[in-house]
Each structure stands twice: as C-alpha cells, then as structure tokens.
Amino acid sequence: MVKPKIWLSSPHMGGSEQKFVQEAFDTNWIAPLGANVNGLENDLQEYLGQNSFVGALSSGTAAIHLGLILLGVKAGDEVICQSMTFSASANPILYLGATPIFVDSEPDTWNICPIALEKAIIDRIEKGNKPKVIVTVHLYGVPYKIDEVHAIADKYDIVILEDSAEAIGSSYKGQKCGTFGEIGVLSFNGNKVITTSGGGAIITKTKELKDKALFFATQSRDHAVHYQHSEIGYNYRLSNICAGIGRGQMEVLDNHIDLRRKMNAFYVDLFKDIPGVTVFTTVSEDYFANYWLSSILIDPKLTNGIDRETVRLAFETENIESRPLWKPMHLQPIFEKYPYYGNKVAENLFEKGLCLPSGSNLTEADRNRISVAVKNLFQK
C-alpha cells in the first residue's frame, strides 16, 4: 500500500475563503477588479505598516517586472541580483533587455553577501556601468543583512527592489519584510505561506507609485472614452476571485507562520544529535523568519558518506517530498554567461542543502513518518 504523500509545502485553507469567493459570484465581480481586490490590498497595507501602499497582481514575477520598470530600468542597464534565489527574481531583468549581475551569498543568512556586493558595484562602476538597481531576496523567509546591504546601496546611491516573495510575515528589528526597499514584492503562489492560487503584490512607499504600477498592470489605458495607449502595458492585475481566497488566507496568516516556525523547531530537535546535519535558522533575535521552507545542510564528511541526495532519495522512498536548494542563477544555463561576483558560498549551499516538508498543514502523523525516515537512515 502506497503511503500518502507528504508534500514540501501545500496550500492550507483557513475556512473562510469560500465566503469571499461566493461574494464575488453573488455580486458578479468575476473580473480583475472588485471588493476583494480592494479588501486584500487594504488588509496587506494594514499588516505591513510603514505607510505601505500595496497593489494586488497576478504573480510575484509580475511585481518584480513592474518594480524594475518603476525604478527606471531599461535595455542596456545593469541590475545586481542575488544569485541564490528562484529564477523569477532574475527573469524580469532579461524581459527589459537589461543585464543581470549576480552576487554570491554569505553563510549566516544565505542571502546576498555585503562584501561581494560592494566589490561588484565598484567593479561595474570602474567598467563604466553603474548598476541601476539591486534585487535583494529573503531566502526561504530569512531576512538578508538589511543594515549592511542598505548601507552599501546608500553609499553608492543605488535603489533596492526587495524580493519578499518567500518572506511575508518575516521581519527585521520589528519591521516587516517587503517594506525596506524602494519597491517590495510578495508572492501568493500555491506553495507559499498563504496563497491566492496564483498571485502576488507590489509594495510601494507612495500612492503615486502604486497608481503608476496599477496603470501599467491594466494595459496602460489612458484616461479617454475610447481605448488609447501611450505606454506599453501589461495584463497583470489579480482577479477578484483569487483575491477572495487571499482575504480568507489573511485571517490565518499569523497562525500559518507560527505553525511553520514550529516545523522548523521540530527539525532542530530531530537533527540536534546527528553530526554533520545543521538546520537553517536565524543568527540573532533581530531576525524573525517565517521559515517558509525549513532547510538543512548535510556534510558527508561527518555523516559517514550520507549526502544531500542520499537523504532526498530516502525520503522519496517513503513518499515524502524534499528538494535541493535553489540552484544559483550564475550556474543556470540561461544565466551562466553573465558576470558573477563572489566565491563559492552559494555553490556549496546548493551542493549540501535540502528543503524539507514545511507546510502549516502537516500533522503529527506526518512528523512521525519524517522522524522514522531520518532515524532509519542515520542509524544504519
């Protein structure tokens, strides 16, 4: 008999999503406008604080794309991007005909390395190509070194687009992720902490910038009785149906974060007596992580040869999903020709790292199965 699948991170409904979706049907607002879209934006603005202005979009990738446009990125410009991330952080750079400049991670937060970042900026300036934007990422919900990275950005007068797709609810020194950069980005994909099925949001510091983003997101339609377009536009607005799911999810957001953090604590306890396996956690109390995905590093020199792939296959045998860390962008076929600054931190993380089941809907029975699989493997 095949055991039920334990997923890496599956959707977790709170119960009230259908109420908001039904309201959309009852009022016939099935378009990418309506009360749910407005309500979700207001909910997010209140949650994030910092006088944030939020626009609900069709995806986090769309938010990054529009964010780069709002920050003035054009063909031929250079944009610095953390290499250790999902490809959606970097793809929009190419959409615009700009050049991605990839930067290594540091071992504390696995995010963009301030030292390598400054070296990249200095070298690009010396080559006559001052970067236009820095795309930072909160990997797996763990905030990057915000003070150090923003000090460098300010020093060289380069704006930051903050990719918080994985980090809703995470914070640094009490301030929510997504509110530090000139532009912030959230994702509500099906595997995120909360979901709208598919969707995302752009976060700006002014209403004017939000309005401009939504203008672009609705095909850049000019104010006229007929359809007139003076700028290139995009079909990037979130539907009122999906926004209804999001409104229900916002009601359980903090609870889902608490449950994911408890999964991370579960792994810390599970691996505490296994030499060569370390669980990715924050470095100080300044960092609050939602632990969207809990991850481990496995050193085969200390585990009698057990490596990342050994663990992944052992889980697979038990119908438990796990996945290697993101393969760094500078190692990807589509990006390997672009400049890269740093050492091999991101590469080593990829070689040794594994993401484990982290969903807020995992049960005690699921945790028992994971525990048995780990103990059976490492006790051999």
C-alpha positions in Angstrom: 0.0 0.0 0.0 1.4 3.4 -1.0 1.7 5.8 1.9 0.0 9.2 1.5 2.3 11.9 0.0 3.9 14.3 2.4 4.3 17.5 0.4 7.0 20.1 0.7 4.6 23.0 1.0 1.0 22.6 0.0 -1.9 25.1 0.2 -3.6 25.3 3.6 -7.1 26.8 3.6 -8.4 28.5 6.7 -12.1 28.0 6.2 -13.4 31.5 5.3 -12.0 31.7 1.8 -15.2 30.4 0.2 -17.2 33.2 1.8 -15.3 35.9 0.0 -15.3 33.9 -3.3 -19.1 33.5 -3.0 -19.4 37.2 -2.5 -17.6 37.7 -5.8 -20.1 35.4 -7.6 -23.1 36.9 -5.8 -22.1 40.4 -7.0 -20.9 39.2 -10.4 -17.5 40.7 -9.8 -15.5 38.0 -11.7 -13.1 40.5 -13.2 -9.7 41.6 -12.1 -11.4 44.4 -10.1 -13.8 44.4 -7.2 -14.3 44.5 -3.4 -12.0 41.5 -2.8 -9.1 43.1 -4.6 -9.5 46.3 -2.7 -10.0 44.4 0.6 -6.9 42.3 0.1 -4.8 45.4 -0.6 -6.1 47.1 2.5 -5.5 44.0 4.6 -1.9 43.8 3.4 -1.3 47.5 3.9 -2.5 47.3 7.5 -0.5 44.2 8.1 2.8 45.6 6.7 2.5 49.0 8.3 5.3 51.6 7.5 2.7 53.6 5.4 3.0 50.9 2.7 0.9 51.0 -0.5 0.0 47.6 -1.9 -1.2 46.6 -5.4 -2.5 43.1 -5.9 -1.1 41.5 -9.1 -1.2 38.2 -10.9 2.1 37.0 -9.6 5.2 37.9 -7.7 7.1 37.8 -11.0 4.8 40.5 -12.4 5.5 42.6 -9.3 9.3 42.3 -9.9 8.8 43.2 -13.6 6.7 46.3 -12.8 9.0 47.2 -10.0 12.0 47.3 -12.3 10.1 49.5 -14.8 9.0 51.9 -12.0 12.7 52.2 -11.0 13.6 53.2 -14.5 15.4 50.0 -15.7 15.8 50.0 -19.5 17.6 47.9 -22.1 21.3 48.1 -21.6 21.1 48.9 -17.9 22.8 46.6 -15.3 20.9 45.2 -12.4 22.5 43.4 -9.5 20.7 40.3 -8.3 21.3 37.7 -5.5 22.5 34.5 -7.2 21.0 32.1 -4.6 17.3 32.5 -5.5 14.5 31.3 -7.7 14.7 32.3 -11.3 11.7 34.7 -11.0 14.0 37.1 -9.2 16.2 37.5 -12.3 14.0 36.7 -15.3 12.3 40.2 -15.4 15.8 41.7 -15.8 16.0 40.0 -19.1 12.4 40.9 -20.0 13.6 44.5 -20.1 16.8 43.8 -22.1 18.9 44.7 -19.1 22.0 42.7 -17.9 21.9 40.8 -14.6 25.0 41.0 -12.4 25.0 38.1 -9.9 26.4 38.2 -6.4 27.2 35.4 -4.0 25.6 34.7 -0.7 27.1 34.9 2.8 26.8 31.9 5.2 24.8 33.5 8.0 21.5 34.2 6.2 22.3 32.6 2.8 21.4 35.9 1.3 23.4 38.5 -0.7 26.9 39.0 0.6 27.6 42.6 1.5 31.3 42.2 0.8 30.8 40.7 -2.6 28.0 43.2 -3.3 30.4 46.2 -2.8 33.1 44.6 -4.9 30.6 44.1 -7.7 29.4 47.7 -7.5 33.0 49.1 -7.5 34.0 46.9 -10.5 30.9 47.8 -12.5 31.4 51.5 -11.9 35.1 51.2 -13.0 33.9 49.5 -16.1 31.6 52.4 -16.8 28.3 50.6 -16.0 27.0 51.8 -12.6 24.2 49.3 -11.7 20.7 50.8 -11.7 19.0 48.6 -9.1 19.9 45.9 -6.6 17.5 43.0 -6.3 17.7 41.6 -2.8 16.0 38.4 -1.6 14.9 37.0 1.8 15.7 33.3 1.0 13.2 30.8 2.4 11.8 33.6 4.6 15.0 34.5 6.4 15.8 38.3 6.1 19.0 39.3 4.5 21.6 41.5 6.3 19.5 44.6 5.9 21.6 47.1 7.7 24.8 46.2 5.9 23.3 45.8 2.4 21.3 49.1 2.6 24.4 51.0 3.9 26.2 49.9 0.7 23.2 50.7 -1.5 23.0 54.2 0.1 26.8 54.7 -0.2 26.6 54.3 -4.0 23.1 55.7 -4.4 21.6 52.6 -5.9 17.9 51.7 -5.2 16.8 48.3 -3.8 14.0 46.2 -5.1 13.2 43.9 -2.2 12.1 40.4 -3.3 10.0 39.3 -0.3 8.2 36.6 -2.3 9.1 34.0 0.3 9.0 36.3 3.3 5.5 37.5 4.1 5.4 38.0 7.9 9.2 37.8 8.4 10.7 40.9 9.9 14.0 42.5 10.9 14.2 44.5 14.1 10.4 44.5 14.2 9.8 45.9 10.7 8.1 43.7 8.2 10.0 42.3 5.2 8.8 43.9 2.0 8.9 47.5 3.4 12.7 48.1 3.3 13.3 48.6 -0.4 12.1 51.3 -2.7 9.9 48.6 -4.1 8.8 45.4 -2.3 7.4 42.2 -3.7 5.2 39.4 -2.3 4.1 36.1 -3.8 0.9 34.2 -3.2 1.7 31.2 -5.3 0.2 27.9 -4.3 3.2 26.8 -2.2 3.7 30.0 -0.2 2.7 30.7 3.4 -0.6 32.0 2.2 -2.0 31.7 -1.3 -4.4 33.2 -3.7 -3.9 30.1 -6.0 -1.7 32.3 -8.1 -0.9 35.9 -7.4 1.4 38.4 -5.9 1.7 42.1 -4.8 3.8 45.1 -5.3 4.6 47.3 -2.3 5.5 51.0 -2.8 6.2 53.9 -0.5 3.8 56.3 -2.2 0.3 56.2 -3.5 1.5 57.8 -6.7 4.0 54.9 -7.4 1.3 52.3 -6.6 -1.1 54.0 -9.0 1.5 54.0 -11.7 2.1 50.3 -11.1 -1.6 49.5 -11.5 -1.8 51.7 -14.6 0.9 49.5 -16.2 -0.8 46.4 -14.8 -4.1 47.2 -16.6 -2.6 47.6 -20.1 -1.6 51.3 -19.5 -5.0 52.5 -20.6 -5.1 56.3 -20.9 -7.9 58.4 -19.5 -10.2 58.5 -22.5 -13.7 57.4 -23.5 -12.1 55.1 -26.1 -9.2 52.7 -25.7 -6.0 54.7 -26.0 -2.5 53.6 -25.0 0.6 55.9 -24.9 2.8 53.5 -23.0 3.3 49.7 -23.1 1.0 48.0 -20.7 0.6 44.5 -19.2 -2.3 42.3 -18.1 -1.0 41.9 -14.5 -4.0 42.6 -12.2 -5.2 40.0 -9.7 -8.7 38.6 -10.2 -11.4 39.3 -7.7 -11.9 35.6 -7.3 -8.3 34.9 -6.4 -8.3 38.0 -4.1 -11.2 36.5 -2.3 -9.1 33.4 -1.5 -6.4 35.8 -0.3 -8.7 37.7 2.1 -9.6 34.4 3.8 -6.0 33.5 4.0 -5.0 36.8 5.6 -7.2 35.8 8.5 -5.0 32.8 9.2 -1.6 34.3 8.2 -0.1 34.6 11.6 -1.3 31.2 12.6 0.3 29.6 9.5 3.6 31.4 10.2 3.5 30.0 13.8 2.9 26.5 12.5 5.8 26.8 10.0 8.1 28.0 12.7 7.1 25.0 14.9 8.1 22.8 11.9 11.5 24.4 11.9 11.8 23.8 15.7 10.8 20.2 15.1 13.7 19.8 12.7 16.1 21.5 15.0 15.2 18.9 17.7 15.2 16.0 15.2 18.7 16.7 13.9 20.3 18.0 17.1 22.2 14.8 17.8 23.1 13.9 14.2 26.7 15.1 13.5 27.1 16.7 10.1 23.5 18.0 9.7 22.6 21.5 10.5 19.2 23.2 10.3 19.0 26.7 8.8 17.9 29.2 11.4 18.3 32.9 12.1 21.5 34.2 13.6 20.0 36.6 16.2 16.8 37.8 17.7 16.9 40.8 15.3 15.7 38.4 12.6 12.2 36.9 12.6 11.7 34.3 9.9 8.5 32.7 8.7 10.6 29.7 7.8 8.5 29.2 4.6 10.8 26.3 3.8 12.9 24.6 6.5 16.2 23.5 5.1 19.3 21.6 6.2 22.9 21.3 5.2 24.5 17.9 5.1 28.3 17.4 5.3 29.0 13.9 4.1 32.5 14.0 5.7 30.7 13.9 9.1 27.8 11.6 8.2 29.7 8.5 7.0 29.1 9.5 3.4 25.4 10.3 3.7 24.9 13.4 1.5 22.0 15.5 0.3 21.0 13.1 -2.4 21.1 10.1 0.0 18.6 11.9 2.2 16.4 13.1 -0.6 16.1 9.5 -2.1 15.4 8.1 1.4 12.5 10.5 1.8 11.3 9.7 -1.8 11.2 6.0 -0.9 8.8 6.9 1.9 6.7 9.2 -0.4 8.0 12.3 1.4 8.8 15.3 -0.8 12.1 17.1 -0.3 14.0 19.3 -2.8 17.5 20.6 -3.2 18.0 24.3 -2.5 17.7 26.7 -5.4 20.4 26.2 -8.0 22.3 29.5 -8.1 21.5 31.7 -11.0 25.1 32.0 -12.2 25.1 28.2 -12.6 21.9 28.2 -14.7 22.3 27.6 -18.5 20.3 30.8 -19.3 22.4 33.0 -16.9 25.9 31.5 -16.8 27.2 34.0 -19.4 26.5 37.0 -17.2 29.0 38.5 -14.6 29.2 36.9 -11.2 31.0 38.3 -8.1 31.9 36.2 -5.0 33.3 32.9 -4.0 31.5 29.5 -3.8 29.2 30.0 -0.8 26.0 29.7 -2.9 27.5 26.7 -4.8 28.3 24.9 -1.6 24.9 25.6 -0.2 23.3 24.1 -3.3 25.5 21.0 -3.1 24.8 20.3 0.5 21.4 21.8 1.1 17.9 20.2 1.2 14.5 21.7 1.7 12.2 19.6 3.9 8.4 19.4 4.3 7.4 22.7 5.9 3.7 23.2 5.4 1.4 24.6 8.1 -1.0 21.7 7.5 1.4 18.9 8.4 0.1 16.6 11.0 1.6 14.7 14.0 1.4 11.6 11.9 3.4 13.3 9.1 6.1 14.4 11.6 6.3 10.8 13.0 6.9 9.5 9.4 9.6 12.1 8.8 11.2 11.2 12.1 11.2 7.5 11.4 12.7 8.1 7.9 15.5 10.2 9.3 16.3 7.8 12.2 16.3 4.7 9.9 18.7 6.4 7.6 21.2 7.8 10.1 21.2 4.8 12.4 22.3 2.4 9.7 
